[in-house]
Amino acid sequence: MEAIACPRVTSVYLNNYVGKNVTIVGKVLELRGEEALIDADGNVTAHLDREAHLMVNNGVQIIGKVQPDLSIKVLNSIDLGTNVDYSLANKVVEISHQHPSLFHYD
């Protein structure tokens, strides 16, 4: 199976990745049926798959496809629990965008 590039982003970068797969880390603010509202340096709506088992106030890592409305169609999600350093996660995103040669996203 071929690897798929999934650059790390926050809500700020979503408009640069419409139609592409991304990785995003944030805090689950709300669960609404098959949708979740995630705080990833701004609010992001995630359209969940059946495998998603998220909890409000827990961190989550999502791999998904950015939709034209800047929501994310979830392909994979991991509940990270409550002990997440969101500022560190956001810093990794910033560094990966400031120094793209250090990260391989073809």
Phi and psi in radians as a Rosetta constraint file:
Dihedral C 1 N 2 CA 2 C 2 CIRCULARHARMONIC -1.437 0.35
Dihedral N 2 CA 2 C 2 N 3 CIRCULARHARMONIC 2.454 0.35
Dihedral C 2 N 3 CA 3 C 3 CIRCULARHARMONIC -1.239 0.35
Dihedral N 3 CA 3 C 3 N 4 CIRCULARHARMONIC 2.512 0.35
Dihedral C 3 N 4 CA 4 C 4 CIRCULARHARMONIC -1.974 0.35
Dihedral N 4 CA 4 C 4 N 5 CIRCULARHARMONIC 2.263 0.35
Dihedral C 4 N 5 CA 5 C 5 CIRCULARHARMONIC -1.219 0.35
Dihedral N 5 CA 5 C 5 N 6 CIRCULARHARMONIC 2.271 0.35
Dihedral C 5 N 6 CA 6 C 6 CIRCULARHARMONIC -2.356 0.35
Dihedral N 6 CA 6 C 6 N 7 CIRCULARHARMONIC 1.375 0.35
Dihedral C 6 N 7 CA 7 C 7 CIRCULARHARMONIC -1.036 0.35
Dihedral N 7 CA 7 C 7 N 8 CIRCULARHARMONIC 2.588 0.35
Dihedral C 7 N 8 CA 8 C 8 CIRCULARHARMONIC -1.378 0.35
Dihedral N 8 CA 8 C 8 N 9 CIRCULARHARMONIC 2.313 0.35
Dihedral C 8 N 9 CA 9 C 9 CIRCULARHARMONIC -2.419 0.35
Dihedral N 9 CA 9 C 9 N 10 CIRCULARHARMONIC 2.900 0.35
Dihedral C 9 N 10 CA 10 C 10 CIRCULARHARMONIC -2.062 0.35
Dihedral N 10 CA 10 C 10 N 11 CIRCULARHARMONIC -3.112 0.35
Dihedral C 10 N 11 CA 11 C 11 CIRCULARHARMONIC -1.012 0.35
Dihedral N 11 CA 11 C 11 N 12 CIRCULARHARMONIC -0.516 0.35
Dihedral C 11 N 12 CA 12 C 12 CIRCULARHARMONIC -1.079 0.35
Dihedral N 12 CA 12 C 12 N 13 CIRCULARHARMONIC -0.556 0.35
Dihedral C 12 N 13 CA 13 C 13 CIRCULARHARMONIC -1.692 0.35
Dihedral N 13 CA 13 C 13 N 14 CIRCULARHARMONIC -0.081 0.35
Dihedral C 13 N 14 CA 14 C 14 CIRCULARHARMONIC -0.993 0.35
Dihedral N 14 CA 14 C 14 N 15 CIRCULARHARMONIC -0.678 0.35
Dihedral C 14 N 15 CA 15 C 15 CIRCULARHARMONIC -1.121 0.35
Dihedral N 15 CA 15 C 15 N 16 CIRCULARHARMONIC -0.294 0.35
Dihedral C 15 N 16 CA 16 C 16 CIRCULARHARMONIC -1.464 0.35
Dihedral N 16 CA 16 C 16 N 17 CIRCULARHARMONIC -0.122 0.35
Dihedral C 16 N 17 CA 17 C 17 CIRCULARHARMONIC -2.239 0.35
Dihedral N 17 CA 17 C 17 N 18 CIRCULARHARMONIC 0.424 0.35
Dihedral C 17 N 18 CA 18 C 18 CIRCULARHARMONIC -1.029 0.35
Dihedral N 18 CA 18 C 18 N 19 CIRCULARHARMONIC 2.254 0.35
Dihedral C 18 N 19 CA 19 C 19 CIRCULARHARMONIC 1.481 0.35
Dihedral N 19 CA 19 C 19 N 20 CIRCULARHARMONIC 0.023 0.35
Dihedral C 19 N 20 CA 20 C 20 CIRCULARHARMONIC -2.053 0.35
Dihedral N 20 CA 20 C 20 N 21 CIRCULARHARMONIC 2.793 0.35
Dihedral C 20 N 21 CA 21 C 21 CIRCULARHARMONIC -1.462 0.35
Dihedral N 21 CA 21 C 21 N 22 CIRCULARHARMONIC 2.457 0.35
Dihedral C 21 N 22 CA 22 C 22 CIRCULARHARMONIC -2.436 0.35
Dihedral N 22 CA 22 C 22 N 23 CIRCULARHARMONIC 2.899 0.35
Dihedral C 22 N 23 CA 23 C 23 CIRCULARHARMONIC -2.029 0.35
Dihedral N 23 CA 23 C 23 N 24 CIRCULARHARMONIC 2.309 0.35
Dihedral C 23 N 24 CA 24 C 24 CIRCULARHARMONIC -2.415 0.35
Dihedral N 24 CA 24 C 24 N 25 CIRCULARHARMONIC 2.396 0.35
Dihedral C 24 N 25 CA 25 C 25 CIRCULARHARMONIC -2.022 0.35
Dihedral N 25 CA 25 C 25 N 26 CIRCULARHARMONIC 2.325 0.35
Dihedral C 25 N 26 CA 26 C 26 CIRCULARHARMONIC -2.863 0.35
Dihedral N 26 CA 26 C 26 N 27 CIRCULARHARMONIC -3.117 0.35
Dihedral C 26 N 27 CA 27 C 27 CIRCULARHARMONIC -1.779 0.35
Dihedral N 27 CA 27 C 27 N 28 CIRCULARHARMONIC 2.330 0.35
Dihedral C 27 N 28 CA 28 C 28 CIRCULARHARMONIC -1.310 0.35
Dihedral N 28 CA 28 C 28 N 29 CIRCULARHARMONIC 2.040 0.35
Dihedral C 28 N 29 CA 29 C 29 CIRCULARHARMONIC -1.626 0.35
Dihedral N 29 CA 29 C 29 N 30 CIRCULARHARMONIC -0.706 0.35
Dihedral C 29 N 30 CA 30 C 30 CIRCULARHARMONIC -2.566 0.35
Dihedral N 30 CA 30 C 30 N 31 CIRCULARHARMONIC 2.609 0.35
Dihedral C 30 N 31 CA 31 C 31 CIRCULARHARMONIC -2.084 0.35
Dihedral N 31 CA 31 C 31 N 32 CIRCULARHARMONIC 2.208 0.35
Dihedral C 31 N 32 CA 32 C 32 CIRCULARHARMONIC -2.309 0.35
Dihedral N 32 CA 32 C 32 N 33 CIRCULARHARMONIC 1.509 0.35
Dihedral C 32 N 33 CA 33 C 33 CIRCULARHARMONIC 1.105 0.35
Dihedral N 33 CA 33 C 33 N 34 CIRCULARHARMONIC -2.012 0.35
Dihedral C 33 N 34 CA 34 C 34 CIRCULARHARMONIC -1.701 0.35
Dihedral N 34 CA 34 C 34 N 35 CIRCULARHARMONIC 0.352 0.35
Dihedral C 34 N 35 CA 35 C 35 CIRCULARHARMONIC -2.234 0.35
Dihedral N 35 CA 35 C 35 N 36 CIRCULARHARMONIC 2.669 0.35
Dihedral C 35 N 36 CA 36 C 36 CIRCULARHARMONIC -2.335 0.35
Dihedral N 36 CA 36 C 36 N 37 CIRCULARHARMONIC 2.537 0.35
Dihedral C 36 N 37 CA 37 C 37 CIRCULARHARMONIC -1.783 0.35
Dihedral N 37 CA 37 C 37 N 38 CIRCULARHARMONIC 2.121 0.35
Dihedral C 37 N 38 CA 38 C 38 CIRCULARHARMONIC -2.007 0.35
Dihedral N 38 CA 38 C 38 N 39 CIRCULARHARMONIC 2.371 0.35
Dihedral C 38 N 39 CA 39 C 39 CIRCULARHARMONIC -1.659 0.35
Dihedral N 39 CA 39 C 39 N 40 CIRCULARHARMONIC 1.892 0.35
Dihedral C 39 N 40 CA 40 C 40 CIRCULARHARMONIC -2.247 0.35
Dihedral N 40 CA 40 C 40 N 41 CIRCULARHARMONIC 1.248 0.35
Dihedral C 40 N 41 CA 41 C 41 CIRCULARHARMONIC 1.031 0.35
Dihedral N 41 CA 41 C 41 N 42 CIRCULARHARMONIC 0.641 0.35
Dihedral C 41 N 42 CA 42 C 42 CIRCULARHARMONIC 2.385 0.35
Dihedral N 42 CA 42 C 42 N 43 CIRCULARHARMONIC 2.765 0.35
Dihedral C 42 N 43 CA 43 C 43 CIRCULARHARMONIC -1.372 0.35
Dihedral N 43 CA 43 C 43 N 44 CIRCULARHARMONIC 2.428 0.35
Dihedral C 43 N 44 CA 44 C 44 CIRCULARHARMONIC -2.351 0.35
Dihedral N 44 CA 44 C 44 N 45 CIRCULARHARMONIC 2.330 0.35
Dihedral C 44 N 45 CA 45 C 45 CIRCULARHARMONIC -1.584 0.35
Dihedral N 45 CA 45 C 45 N 46 CIRCULARHARMONIC 2.267 0.35
Dihedral C 45 N 46 CA 46 C 46 CIRCULARHARMONIC -2.004 0.35
Dihedral N 46 CA 46 C 46 N 47 CIRCULARHARMONIC 2.200 0.35
Dihedral C 46 N 47 CA 47 C 47 CIRCULARHARMONIC -1.566 0.35
Dihedral N 47 CA 47 C 47 N 48 CIRCULARHARMONIC 1.889 0.35
Dihedral C 47 N 48 CA 48 C 48 CIRCULARHARMONIC -1.367 0.35
Dihedral N 48 CA 48 C 48 N 49 CIRCULARHARMONIC 2.635 0.35
Dihedral C 48 N 49 CA 49 C 49 CIRCULARHARMONIC -1.617 0.35
Dihedral N 49 CA 49 C 49 N 50 CIRCULARHARMONIC 3.032 0.35
Dihedral C 49 N 50 CA 50 C 50 CIRCULARHARMONIC -1.205 0.35
Dihedral N 50 CA 50 C 50 N 51 CIRCULARHARMONIC -0.314 0.35
Dihedral C 50 N 51 CA 51 C 51 CIRCULARHARMONIC -1.472 0.35
Dihedral N 51 CA 51 C 51 N 52 CIRCULARHARMONIC -0.177 0.35
Dihedral C 51 N 52 CA 52 C 52 CIRCULARHARMONIC -1.276 0.35
Dihedral N 52 CA 52 C 52 N 53 CIRCULARHARMONIC 2.236 0.35
Dihedral C 52 N 53 CA 53 C 53 CIRCULARHARMONIC -2.265 0.35
Dihedral N 53 CA 53 C 53 N 54 CIRCULARHARMONIC 1.384 0.35
Dihedral C 53 N 54 CA 54 C 54 CIRCULARHARMONIC -1.772 0.35
Dihedral N 54 CA 54 C 54 N 55 CIRCULARHARMONIC 2.791 0.35
Dihedral C 54 N 55 CA 55 C 55 CIRCULARHARMONIC -2.276 0.35
Dihedral N 55 CA 55 C 55 N 56 CIRCULARHARMONIC 2.434 0.35
Dihedral C 55 N 56 CA 56 C 56 CIRCULARHARMONIC -1.025 0.35
Dihedral N 56 CA 56 C 56 N 57 CIRCULARHARMONIC 2.414 0.35
Dihedral C 56 N 57 CA 57 C 57 CIRCULARHARMONIC 1.367 0.35
Dihedral N 57 CA 57 C 57 N 58 CIRCULARHARMONIC -0.056 0.35
Dihedral C 57 N 58 CA 58 C 58 CIRCULARHARMONIC -1.571 0.35
Dihedral N 58 CA 58 C 58 N 59 CIRCULARHARMONIC 2.755 0.35
Dihedral C 58 N 59 CA 59 C 59 CIRCULARHARMONIC -1.391 0.35
Dihedral N 59 CA 59 C 59 N 60 CIRCULARHARMONIC 2.756 0.35
Dihedral C 59 N 60 CA 60 C 60 CIRCULARHARMONIC -2.547 0.35
Dihedral N 60 CA 60 C 60 N 61 CIRCULARHARMONIC 2.502 0.35
Dihedral C 60 N 61 CA 61 C 61 CIRCULARHARMONIC -1.931 0.35
Dihedral N 61 CA 61 C 61 N 62 CIRCULARHARMONIC 2.203 0.35
Dihedral C 61 N 62 CA 62 C 62 CIRCULARHARMONIC -2.076 0.35
Dihedral N 62 CA 62 C 62 N 63 CIRCULARHARMONIC 2.369 0.35
Dihedral C 62 N 63 CA 63 C 63 CIRCULARHARMONIC -1.949 0.35
Dihedral N 63 CA 63 C 63 N 64 CIRCULARHARMONIC 2.177 0.35
Dihedral C 63 N 64 CA 64 C 64 CIRCULARHARMONIC -2.872 0.35
Dihedral N 64 CA 64 C 64 N 65 CIRCULARHARMONIC 3.058 0.35
Dihedral C 64 N 65 CA 65 C 65 CIRCULARHARMONIC -1.749 0.35
Dihedral N 65 CA 65 C 65 N 66 CIRCULARHARMONIC 2.250 0.35
Dihedral C 65 N 66 CA 66 C 66 CIRCULARHARMONIC -1.322 0.35
Dihedral N 66 CA 66 C 66 N 67 CIRCULARHARMONIC 2.202 0.35
Dihedral C 66 N 67 CA 67 C 67 CIRCULARHARMONIC -1.569 0.35
Dihedral N 67 CA 67 C 67 N 68 CIRCULARHARMONIC 2.838 0.35
Dihedral C 67 N 68 CA 68 C 68 CIRCULARHARMONIC -0.984 0.35
Dihedral N 68 CA 68 C 68 N 69 CIRCULARHARMONIC -0.500 0.35
Dihedral C 68 N 69 CA 69 C 69 CIRCULARHARMONIC -1.513 0.35
Dihedral N 69 CA 69 C 69 N 70 CIRCULARHARMONIC 0.174 0.35
Dihedral C 69 N 70 CA 70 C 70 CIRCULARHARMONIC 1.215 0.35
Dihedral N 70 CA 70 C 70 N 71 CIRCULARHARMONIC 0.269 0.35
Dihedral C 70 N 71 CA 71 C 71 CIRCULARHARMONIC -1.462 0.35
Dihedral N 71 CA 71 C 71 N 72 CIRCULARHARMONIC 3.028 0.35
Dihedral C 71 N 72 CA 72 C 72 CIRCULARHARMONIC -2.163 0.35
Dihedral N 72 CA 72 C 72 N 73 CIRCULARHARMONIC 2.246 0.35
Dihedral C 72 N 73 CA 73 C 73 CIRCULARHARMONIC -1.529 0.35
Dihedral N 73 CA 73 C 73 N 74 CIRCULARHARMONIC 1.945 0.35
Dihedral C 73 N 74 CA 74 C 74 CIRCULARHARMONIC -1.244 0.35
Dihedral N 74 CA 74 C 74 N 75 CIRCULARHARMONIC 2.246 0.35
Dihedral C 74 N 75 CA 75 C 75 CIRCULARHARMONIC -1.768 0.35
Dihedral N 75 CA 75 C 75 N 76 CIRCULARHARMONIC -0.554 0.35
Dihedral C 75 N 76 CA 76 C 76 CIRCULARHARMONIC -2.717 0.35
Dihedral N 76 CA 76 C 76 N 77 CIRCULARHARMONIC 2.484 0.35
Dihedral C 76 N 77 CA 77 C 77 CIRCULARHARMONIC -2.472 0.35
Dihedral N 77 CA 77 C 77 N 78 CIRCULARHARMONIC 2.573 0.35
Dihedral C 77 N 78 CA 78 C 78 CIRCULARHARMONIC -2.282 0.35
Dihedral N 78 CA 78 C 78 N 79 CIRCULARHARMONIC 2.147 0.35
Dihedral C 78 N 79 CA 79 C 79 CIRCULARHARMONIC -1.270 0.35
Dihedral N 79 CA 79 C 79 N 80 CIRCULARHARMONIC 2.168 0.35
Dihedral C 79 N 80 CA 80 C 80 CIRCULARHARMONIC -1.723 0.35
Dihedral N 80 CA 80 C 80 N 81 CIRCULARHARMONIC 0.004 0.35
Dihedral C 80 N 81 CA 81 C 81 CIRCULARHARMONIC 1.389 0.35
Dihedral N 81 CA 81 C 81 N 82 CIRCULARHARMONIC -2.808 0.35
Dihedral C 81 N 82 CA 82 C 82 CIRCULARHARMONIC -1.754 0.35
Dihedral N 82 CA 82 C 82 N 83 CIRCULARHARMONIC -0.209 0.35
Dihedral C 82 N 83 CA 83 C 83 CIRCULARHARMONIC -1.746 0.35
Dihedral N 83 CA 83 C 83 N 84 CIRCULARHARMONIC 1.228 0.35
Dihedral C 83 N 84 CA 84 C 84 CIRCULARHARMONIC -2.053 0.35
Dihedral N 84 CA 84 C 84 N 85 CIRCULARHARMONIC 2.317 0.35
Dihedral C 84 N 85 CA 85 C 85 CIRCULARHARMONIC -1.626 0.35
Dihedral N 85 CA 85 C 85 N 86 CIRCULARHARMONIC 1.619 0.35
Dihedral C 85 N 86 CA 86 C 86 CIRCULARHARMONIC -1.185 0.35
Dihedral N 86 CA 86 C 86 N 87 CIRCULARHARMONIC -0.563 0.35
Dihedral C 86 N 87 CA 87 C 87 CIRCULARHARMONIC -1.148 0.35
Dihedral N 87 CA 87 C 87 N 88 CIRCULARHARMONIC -0.644 0.35
Dihedral C 87 N 88 CA 88 C 88 CIRCULARHARMONIC -1.159 0.35
Dihedral N 88 CA 88 C 88 N 89 CIRCULARHARMONIC -0.766 0.35
Dihedral C 88 N 89 CA 89 C 89 CIRCULARHARMONIC -1.047 0.35
Dihedral N 89 CA 89 C 89 N 90 CIRCULARHARMONIC -0.728 0.35
Dihedral C 89 N 90 CA 90 C 90 CIRCULARHARMONIC -1.183 0.35
Dihedral N 90 CA 90 C 90 N 91 CIRCULARHARMONIC -0.611 0.35
Dihedral C 90 N 91 CA 91 C 91 CIRCULARHARMONIC -1.148 0.35
Dihedral N 91 CA 91 C 91 N 92 CIRCULARHARMONIC -0.691 0.35
Dihedral C 91 N 92 CA 92 C 92 CIRCULARHARMONIC -1.054 0.35
Dihedral N 92 CA 92 C 92 N 93 CIRCULARHARMONIC -0.714 0.35
Dihedral C 92 N 93 CA 93 C 93 CIRCULARHARMONIC -1.076 0.35
Dihedral N 93 CA 93 C 93 N 94 CIRCULARHARMONIC -0.846 0.35
Dihedral C 93 N 94 CA 94 C 94 CIRCULARHARMONIC -1.011 0.35
Dihedral N 94 CA 94 C 94 N 95 CIRCULARHARMONIC -0.814 0.35
Dihedral C 94 N 95 CA 95 C 95 CIRCULARHARMONIC -1.125 0.35
Dihedral N 95 CA 95 C 95 N 96 CIRCULARHARMONIC -0.705 0.35
Dihedral C 95 N 96 CA 96 C 96 CIRCULARHARMONIC -1.144 0.35
Dihedral N 96 CA 96 C 96 N 97 CIRCULARHARMONIC -0.486 0.35
Dihedral C 96 N 97 CA 97 C 97 CIRCULARHARMONIC -1.533 0.35
Dihedral N 97 CA 97 C 97 N 98 CIRCULARHARMONIC -0.454 0.35
Dihedral C 97 N 98 CA 98 C 98 CIRCULARHARMONIC -1.363 0.35
Dihedral N 98 CA 98 C 98 N 99 CIRCULARHARMONIC -0.519 0.35
Dihedral C 98 N 99 CA 99 C 99 CIRCULARHARMONIC -2.264 0.35
Dihedral N 99 CA 99 C 99 N 100 CIRCULARHARMONIC 1.147 0.35
Dihedral C 99 N 100 CA 100 C 100 CIRCULARHARMONIC -1.079 0.35
Dihedral N 100 CA 100 C 100 N 101 CIRCULARHARMONIC -0.402 0.35
Dihedral C 100 N 101 CA 101 C 101 CIRCULARHARMONIC -1.176 0.35
Dihedral N 101 CA 101 C 101 N 102 CIRCULARHARMONIC -0.326 0.35
Dihedral C 101 N 102 CA 102 C 102 CIRCULARHARMONIC -1.426 0.35
Dihedral N 102 CA 102 C 102 N 103 CIRCULARHARMONIC -0.228 0.35
Dihedral C 102 N 103 CA 103 C 103 CIRCULARHARMONIC -2.155 0.35
Dihedral N 103 CA 103 C 103 N 104 CIRCULARHARMONIC 2.409 0.35
Dihedral C 103 N 104 CA 104 C 104 CIRCULARHARMONIC -1.738 0.35
Dihedral N 104 CA 104 C 104 N 105 CIRCULARHARMONIC 1.707 0.35
Dihedral C 104 N 105 CA 105 C 105 CIRCULARHARMONIC -2.173 0.35
Dihedral N 105 CA 105 C 105 N 106 CIRCULARHARMONIC 1.319 0.35
